[in-house]
Amino acid sequence: MRLTTKGRYAVTAMLDLAIHSHEGPISLAGISKRQGISLSYLEQLFSKLRKQELVSSVRGPGGGYRLSREPGTIFIAEIVDAVNESIDATSCGGAGNCNHGEVCLTHHLWSQLSMQIHQFLSSISLESLLEKHQESQDQAQSEEAEDDRGDQILEMLG
């Protein structure tokens, strides 16, 4: 069981939108360039995200997309659901016909796993992903500064 490209790309694009939200409306071309997702694929995803009112579009020069709500009120499961992505660990797609038209022995296990994954993704907001992104950026900058100081010391000694 895995989340397909559609769901992963939708979450990635929404996080990119949240990261750059202070810049005003964000173009899909910008997201495409930064994230390596084709523009036509992003257009399809954002059409679905807009229909579910997770993003709004701004037309005209300088137009693009922005989040429709604050990042703390948008949850990852909503994004995945908006692009019609199902999180289903069953081999039958939840139909219950896994074993020659009957429910297989482990159907309920995989069905419950699917529900647990959805609940987990329902507990993670875009804001929490933004915070983790910022923490990793801060850590990378801190490590870079330490490397620079080490290089300076080596130059002084060398």
GISULDA-V529135 format. One record per residue. N is the residue number from 1. RES is the residue in one small letter. SS is DSSP state (H for helix, E for strand, L for the rest). PHI is phi in radians with two decimals (* if undefined). BURIAL is b if it has 9 or more other C-alpha atoms within 8 Angstrom, else e. Layout:
N_RES_SS_PHI_BURIAL / N_RES_SS_PHI_BURIAL
This chain:
1_m_L_*_e / 2_r_L_-2.67_e / 3_l_L_-1.37_e / 4_t_L_-1.38_e / 5_t_H_-0.98_e / 6_k_H_-0.99_b / 7_g_H_-1.18_b / 8_r_H_-1.11_b / 9_y_H_-1.16_b / 10_a_H_-1.10_b / 11_v_H_-1.14_b / 12_t_H_-1.05_b / 13_a_H_-1.15_b / 14_m_H_-1.16_b / 15_l_H_-1.16_b / 16_d_H_-1.04_b / 17_l_H_-1.05_b / 18_a_H_-1.16_b / 19_i_H_-1.07_e / 20_h_L_-1.74_b / 21_s_H_-1.05_b / 22_h_H_-1.18_e / 23_e_H_-1.54_e / 24_g_L_1.63_e / 25_p_L_-1.03_b / 26_i_E_-1.88_b / 27_s_L_-1.35_b / 28_l_H_-1.15_b / 29_a_H_-1.08_e / 30_g_H_-1.15_e / 31_i_H_-1.10_b / 32_s_H_-1.00_b / 33_k_H_-1.16_e / 34_r_H_-1.21_e / 35_q_H_-1.82_e / 36_g_L_1.20_e / 37_i_L_-1.92_b / 38_s_L_-1.08_e / 39_l_H_-1.07_b / 40_s_H_-1.12_e / 41_y_H_-1.18_e / 42_l_H_-1.09_b / 43_e_H_-1.05_b / 44_q_H_-1.11_e / 45_l_H_-1.11_b / 46_f_H_-1.24_b / 47_s_H_-1.07_e / 48_k_H_-1.24_b / 49_l_H_-1.12_b / 50_r_H_-1.19_b / 51_k_H_-1.08_e / 52_q_L_-1.56_e / 53_e_L_1.04_e / 54_l_L_-1.58_b / 55_v_E_-2.31_b / 56_s_E_-2.22_b / 57_s_E_-1.84_b / 58_v_E_-2.11_b / 59_r_L_-1.54_e / 60_g_L_1.64_e / 61_p_L_-1.02_e / 62_g_L_1.33_e / 63_g_L_-1.37_b / 64_g_E_2.81_b / 65_y_E_-2.14_b / 66_r_E_-2.49_b / 67_l_E_-1.14_b / 68_s_L_-1.42_e / 69_r_L_-2.37_e / 70_e_L_-1.14_e / 71_p_H_-1.00_b / 72_g_H_-1.26_b / 73_t_H_-1.91_b / 74_i_L_-1.94_b / 75_f_E_-1.89_b / 76_i_H_-1.00_b / 77_a_H_-1.06_b / 78_e_H_-1.10_b / 79_i_H_-1.14_b / 80_v_H_-1.09_b / 81_d_H_-1.11_b / 82_a_H_-1.08_b / 83_v_L_-1.65_b / 84_n_L_1.04_e / 85_e_L_-1.69_b / 86_s_L_-1.74_e / 87_i_L_-1.79_b / 88_d_L_-2.33_b / 89_a_L_-1.57_b / 90_t_L_-1.37_b / 91_s_L_-1.44_e / 92_c_L_-1.85_e / 93_g_L_1.21_e / 94_g_L_1.47_e / 95_a_L_-1.29_e / 96_g_L_1.38_b / 97_n_L_-2.06_b / 98_c_L_-1.22_b / 99_n_E_-2.05_e / 100_h_L_0.94_e / 101_g_L_1.55_e / 102_e_E_-2.02_e / 103_v_L_-1.25_b / 104_c_L_-1.30_b / 105_l_L_-1.07_e / 106_t_L_-1.84_e / 107_h_H_-0.95_b / 108_h_H_-1.16_e / 109_l_H_-1.06_e / 110_w_H_-1.21_b / 111_s_H_-1.14_b / 112_q_H_-1.17_e / 113_l_H_-1.06_b / 114_s_H_-1.02_b / 115_m_H_-1.12_e / 116_q_H_-1.13_e / 117_i_H_-1.11_b / 118_h_H_-1.10_b / 119_q_H_-1.09_b / 120_f_H_-1.05_e / 121_l_H_-1.18_b / 122_s_H_-1.27_b / 123_s_L_-1.69_e / 124_i_L_-1.90_b / 125_s_E_-1.65_b / 126_l_H_-1.04_b / 127_e_H_-1.06_b / 128_s_H_-1.17_b / 129_l_H_-1.20_b / 130_l_H_-1.06_b / 131_e_H_-1.10_e / 132_k_H_-1.12_e / 133_h_H_-1.09_e / 134_q_H_-1.13_e / 135_e_H_-1.05_e / 136_s_H_-1.20_e / 137_q_H_-1.14_e / 138_d_H_-1.09_e / 139_q_H_-1.13_e / 140_a_H_-1.10_e / 141_q_H_-1.15_e / 142_s_H_-1.13_e / 143_e_H_-1.14_e / 144_e_H_-1.13_e / 145_a_H_-1.12_e / 146_e_H_-1.11_e / 147_d_H_-1.08_e / 148_d_H_-1.12_e / 149_r_H_-1.13_e / 150_g_H_-1.10_e / 151_d_H_-1.11_e / 152_q_H_-1.13_e / 153_i_H_-1.14_e / 154_l_H_-1.08_e / 155_e_H_-1.14_e / 156_m_H_-1.17_e / 157_l_H_-1.38_e / 158_g_L_-1.46_e
